[in-house]
C-alpha cells in the first residue's frame, strides 16, 4: 500500500504528465520493488519513509545493485515530497530533460 507521499508523487507522474515519460509504480527489478520506474530514462525514484532510517545498509546494497544495472536512482524523503512537491518535480524533470 503506498504511503501518502508516494500517492501524492504518483498523481504527478502518472499518465505521461512529465514531458511524455511513462512511469510505473511498485515495479519489480530483479528481487527489488522500486517505488517508481521510468524505462525510457533508466530512472528509479524512491520515496523514503521513516522505516528507511532502520534499514540504511539494505538501502545502500539496493542502490548499488540498481546502479550496477545502469539505472539512475533519485531518492526523496516523505517529508520533502509532502512539503515541497514542486521542487521534487523540478529535480525529476531536470534529470529527464538533461540526463547525466
C-alpha positions in Angstrom: 0.0 0.0 0.0 1.5 3.3 -1.0 2.3 6.0 1.6 0.7 9.4 1.4 3.9 10.8 -0.1 4.1 8.1 -2.7 0.5 8.6 -3.7 1.0 12.4 -4.0 4.0 11.9 -6.2 2.2 9.3 -8.3 -0.5 11.8 -9.1 2.1 14.0 -10.8 4.0 11.1 -12.6 1.1 9.0 -13.9 -0.4 9.3 -17.4 2.7 10.6 -19.2 2.4 14.0 -17.4 6.1 14.7 -17.2 7.1 15.5 -20.8 5.6 12.3 -22.1 7.7 9.9 -20.0 5.9 6.8 -18.7 6.3 5.8 -15.1 5.3 2.6 -13.4 4.8 2.3 -9.7 5.8 -0.6 -7.5 7.9 -2.1 -10.3 9.9 -5.3 -9.9 13.6 -5.1 -10.8 15.1 -8.5 -10.0 14.4 -9.1 -6.3 13.6 -5.5 -5.6 10.4 -3.5 -5.8 11.1 0.1 -6.6 8.6 2.9 -5.9 8.6 4.4 -9.4 10.4 3.4 -12.6 10.8 5.0 -16.0 12.3 2.6 -18.5 12.9 5.2 -21.2 15.1 7.3 -18.9 16.6 4.4 -16.9 15.3 6.1 -13.8 14.2 4.8 -10.4 12.6 7.1 -7.9 12.5 6.1 -4.3 10.4 7.8 -1.6 11.9 7.1 1.8 9.7 7.0 4.8 10.7 6.6 8.5 11.4 2.9 8.1 14.5 3.7 6.0 16.3 5.1 9.0 16.4 1.5 10.2 17.5 -0.2 7.0 20.3 2.0 5.8 22.6 -0.9 4.9 19.9 -2.6 2.9 19.2 0.7 1.0 22.9 1.0 0.2 23.1 -2.5 -1.2 19.8 -2.0 -3.1 21.0 1.3 -4.7 24.4 -0.3 -5.6 22.6 -3.1 -7.4 20.3 -0.7 -9.3 23.2 1.5 -10.3 25.1 -1.6 -11.5 22.2 -2.2 -13.9 22.8 1.3 -15.4 19.8 2.9 -13.6 19.9 6.3 -12.0 18.3 6.4 -8.6 16.7 9.6 -7.2 15.8 9.5 -3.5 13.4 11.8 -1.7 12.2 11.7 1.8 8.5 11.6 2.6 8.7 15.0 4.2 10.3 16.6 1.1 7.6 15.1 -1.1 4.8 16.2 1.2 6.1 19.7 1.9 7.9 20.6 -1.3 6.5 18.6 -4.2 7.2 21.2 -6.8 10.9 21.1 -6.0 10.8 17.3 -6.3 9.1 17.5 -9.7 11.7 20.0 -10.9 14.5 17.7 -9.9 12.9 14.8 -11.7 12.2 17.0 -14.8 15.8 18.2 -14.8 17.1 14.6 -14.9 14.5 13.6 -17.6 15.4 16.5 -19.8 19.2 16.6 -19.1 20.4 13.1 -18.1 23.9 12.8 -17.0 
